[in-house]
Amino acid sequence: MSELTRLDAADIAAKVAAKEVSAVEVTQAHLDRIAAVDHAVHAFLHVDTDRALAAAKAVDDDVAAGRPAASPLAGVPLALKDVLTMQGAPTTCGSKVLEHWQPPYDATVTQRLRAAGVVILGKTNMDEFAMGSSTENSAFGPTRNPWDLDRIPGGSGGGSSAALAAFEAPLAIGTDTGGSIRQPGAVTGTVGVKPTYGTVSRFGLVAFSSSLDQAGPCARTVLDAALLHEVIAGHDPLDSTSIDAPVPPVVAAAREGATGDLKGVKVGVVTEFAGDGYEHGVAEAFAAAVEQLRALGAEIVEVSCPSFDLALPAYYLIAPSEASSNLARFDAMRYGLRVGDDGGHSAEEVMSLTRAAGFGAEVKRRIMLGTYALSAGYYDAYYGSAQKVRTLIMRDFDAAFAQVDVLVSPTTPTTAFKIGERTADPMAMYRADLCTIPSNLAGNAALSVPCGLADGLPVGMQIMSPALQDQRGYRVAAAYELARNAAQGGPLINRVPELEVAH
Ligand code: GLN
């Protein structure tokens, strides 16, 4: 493998700016790596070779002409989750219903990446419409975890995180509705961040659950995630839920964390999740990480958030309810697939045949569940109660953040499970998001940082911050990352086994 694919994003950008390497060379090295290993990993649904090289060339032209870099990530390759639109490339959302559909416009996130000189390599695999925790719900086959190809890379954004762990890209974009950035980050040994809801535009992000969906950065280091965060975040009038506030200073916080200790920082350990039981190796790695935070000077306290126990059931009413409404737009008329349009069927029949053929089992399950939860007579009992729980969870966070600066927990209760192990049991699959869902329901910031291995598989620590205080998590994560690397002989990601290369 080319050494260029081992570099962090910050290093790549510095070397490109200093003319030590060209953006085209860096991009070609990653395209070669994708050609060599993606047959085994299947992180990508679409590789955008020509345009990636053209975007890299444009960065090199800027450097040659002495023009200032478009951003601190100019010339860095990135993998984009296939739920964000990008003009001229397919956007499938992992679904047959959108196979071959090409959006006529760029998502705001895509546009910001392009304007920053980031090189978009292609679109990554995901659970259909971002519903799942393993990418096994992709209509185009699962992605495999580079740490162990028989295991899942998490979901729904497993393609984005697997691309990082396979050194196919140094940066990726994910989206997180209930944990789809953080849980894949945890099980692939990479960093994944869900920014505060409303700080990254949802324009051009195909909606699953609009009140929960949030795009965010995926990277192999905390600093790289912060650099990407600042490229994609910011107010957007095209998204009515976008917050018109300054982007939290996450890059400065990541740099500060990497130089300092954590004296004066109060860290709360959430007691509720543990009641449900973490896998032994996860509990051990997390406990060691908390000790590391203490050694860095942080004050550690236990914090009870009693309503967090209700987060999972509330999420599985709210998210399907919103999905049942959002996915109504896939009606065989406006986008993608159309089945039975042979003159012999009515418009309604075409719609129904198309949805029956185009949606997978999990998507249908959610649409039915959501339609039921919203139906007259059940609305108050289900959707209404879930919304009340949501308020209780927000109050728990408010009370917790009155006592501590950040909250921590394992990101997910287990390490990467085997492909096929949970496909027959939706409840077991849903439990992967036990610890991540509260932050989606409350809208606050949360990230996952690698915190060790259990039986050779990565474990993630989740760090939760109050809304619009995303920088707190970055500071703690960066300080922890540095200390852990020093204590454990370098970054964990260097221990991903070599993948077999195609010739
Ligand atoms: N795994 C959760 C679900 O299936 C979360 C998915 C997500 O964050 N997009 O809904």
Boltz pocket constraint, residues with backbone or C-beta under 6 A from the ligand:
constraints:
  - pocket:
      binder: B
      contacts: [[A, 129], [A, 130], [A, 131], [A, 132], [A, 133], [A, 155], [A, 156], [A, 175], [A, 176], [A, 177], [A, 178], [A, 179], [A, 180], [A, 181], [A, 208], [A, 319], [A, 429], [A, 430], [A, 433]]
      max_distance: 6.0
